[in-house]
Amino acid sequence: MPTATTRPDTPEGSQPATPPNNPPEARSLTESAYLRLRRDIIEGRHAPGSKLRIEHLRELYQVSAGTLREALALLVSDSLVLNQAQRGFRVAPMSLEDLLDITRTRTLLECEALKDSIRLGDDQWEARLVSSYHMLSRAEERLLANNVADAFGEWELRNQEFHEALVSACPSAWILRLRSMLYQQSRRYRWLSAVRTEVSNTVHEEHQAIFEAALRRDAEGAERMLKKHLQLALTGICEKGLLR
């Protein structure tokens, strides 16, 4: 079964693993199917726990059964899809317990990576951080003005780039890979929170505080604010009672 820990749309990651004898066009089809399926799972088009039937997906995504199975295998390695013996593929369930575990583990890893980056980051790290924060700020302005799905999609991309920039000087490949996987898991819950609750200025204010502390090389302050920031989706979901 193909395995991969990070994905093609993450700057710190690699291409999805596919059999080495696959021609480039086959790999491209698998990557495209993987990314489309992952987006649709994260945005709730395939409901948590729902069965993913190959014949239905073939018609929906216009790709072969073999391509779909390779894409689904990658999603299994992401823990976004479950492969149940004799029962096929299902979307991984969502629960408050799962979100608590994801948030706690991501916080541990991301804070360590942030402290390493603040200690080791050079001018290129600072430049990447400044650029990603600028793009995120613009996306947040549009999100607050519109608060619609298209604006949230752009914000999600810029948010990912900003968080990756923060930790990009961390020398541990394993910390970055595991953090990236947990980030993708948290996206499902962040999307659930965003479409059910109103976006506030708090998100931007916290990003600004983390950004400024990182540039000052204030590792303790940046870690403290990042810990608080990573609780946002969890807090919103708990307050609205969106999960049990």
N, C-alpha and C positions, 0 to 999 in steps of 0.2 A: 504493500500500500504506500502511495506517495506520502511523504511527511514534510512538514515545513513549520517553522516557528514564527517567521515574519513574512510579510506579504509585499507584493510589488508596489503598493501605493504608500508604503512607509519608507521614507528616505533612509532610515537606518537598516532596512531589511533587504532581503534578497528575493529572487523570483520564486514562485511556487515550485516545489519539486515535482517533476514529471519524469517518466522513464526516459533515460538518456538517449534511446534510439528513436524517440518520437521526433518527427520532422518539425521545423519551426512553426508551420501553420497549425499543426495539432496542438503544440504547446500554447500558441496564441489563443486558440479556441477554448482550451481548458481554462486559461487565465481569465478570459472574458466571461465565461460561464461562472467561474468561481466568484469573481467580483460582483456580478449581477445578482447571483444567489445570496451572497453575503449581505449586500445592500438591502435586498428584499427581506431577509431575515431580521436584520437590525432595525429596519423601519416598520416591522410588524406586518408586512404583506403576507408572510407565511407565519401563522400564529404559533406561539410557543406550544410545544407538544404535538403539533399537527404532523400528519404523515406526509412524506415527500415521495410521491409516486412518480417513477421514472417516466411512464407514458405521458402523464399530465405535464411534467416538466419539459419533456421533449417538444411538445406542442407549444408550450409557453415561451421557451427560450430558443426554439428553432436550432437545436444542436442534437448530435447523435447520443444514443444511450451510453456509449463508451465515454464520450466527453463528459457527460453528466456524472457518471460514476467517479471519474477522476476528480471532478470539481467537488463532489460530495465528500470524497475521501479527504480532501484538503480541509473542508469545513469540519469534518470529524476531528482532525488534528488540531483545529482551532477551538474545539469543544462547543461549537455552535450547532452541530448536528450530531445525533446519536445514531450508531449503526447497531440495530438490535438483531441478534441471530434469528433467522427465519422470519423476521418481521419487517425487514427493510429499514429505511432511513426515516428519522423523525427530527423535527426541530427541537433543540434542547429546551427544556422548560425554564421558566423564570420564577423566582421566588424571593421573598425578603431575606431568607437565610442565605441564599446564593449571593445576593447583592451585598450583604454584610461581609461575607467572606472575600468577595472580589475587592471591595473597597478597602478592607483591612490589609490585604496582601499587596494590592497596588500601592497603597500609601507607604508601606514599609520599603518596597523596592524603589519607588519614584523619589522618595526623600533621600535615600542613600545615593541614588544616581545624581540627584541635584547637588548634594553636598560635594560629591566628587567633581562635578562639573564646575562649581564655583571655585574649588581649590585649584583645578588643573586647566580651566578654560583659558584659551589664548584670545588674540584679537579676532580671529576668524569665528570663534564661538560667540564672542560679543556681537559681531556683525550679524551673524545668523539670528541671534536672539532679538536684536533691535529690528531687523527686517520682519521677522515673523510676528512680533508684537504689533508693529505698525499695521500689517495686513489684518491681524485679528481685531484690532481696534476699529478699523473701517467696517469689517464684517459685523461687529457688535452694534455699530451705529445703525446699520441697515436692518439688523435683526430686531432691535428695539423699536425701529420705526414701522416695520411691517409685521413682524411676529407671525410669519407664514412658513410653510414647509420649504419653499425654495430658499428663503433667507437662512433658515436653520441648516439646510444642507451645506451652504457655503460656510456658515459659521463653524460647523462641525469639522470641515476640512482645515480651516485656519486654526481652530483650537488644537487639532492634532499636531499641526506643524509647530505651533508655539510650545506645546508640552514636549515635543521631540527636541526642539532647539534647546530648551532648558537643560535637558539631560545629555545632550549630544557629546559632551566632553568626558563622559563617564567611560573609563577604560574597560569595564566588565561587559563582555559580549553577552554573557548569560543573563545578567541583570536587565540589559536592554531588550533582549529577546522575550524574556518572561513579562517584562513591563508592557511591551508592545502587544502581547497576546491578551493580557488583562485589560489593556485599553480598549481593544476590540470588543471584549465581553461587556465592558462598562457602557459602550455606545448604545446597546439595546435599552439599557435602563435609563440612560440620559435622554434618548429619544422618547421613551414612555413619559418621562417627567416633563419634557419640553412640550409635547402635544397636549398634555392634560393640565398644565399650569402656565401661568403668565411669566414670561421672562422679565427679570428685574435688572436694575443697574448694579446689583450686588455682584453679578458675574464679572462685569468689567472692572469694578473696583478691586476685586480680589486679584484678577489678572495683573492689574497695574501695580498692586502692592508687591506681588511676587516678582514681577519684572524689575521693579526699582531696587528691591532688596538684592536680587541676583547681581545686578550691575554694580551695586555697592560692595559686592563680595561679602554680604552679611548672610552667612550660611545659616546661622541660628534663626534669624528673623525670617528668611525665605522658607526654611523648613516648617516653621510654626504656621506661616500663612498658607503654605501648600497643604498641610494636613487639614486645615479648616476648609480650604477650597474643595478638596476631594470628597468632602462630605455632602456637597450641595445636592446631588441627585438623590442620595439616600435620604436626606432631610425632607426634600420635596415629596418624595414618594411616601415616606412615613406620614407626613402631615396630611396628605390627601387620601391616605388609606388605599393606594393603588395596588398594593401587593399584600399577600399574606404569607 
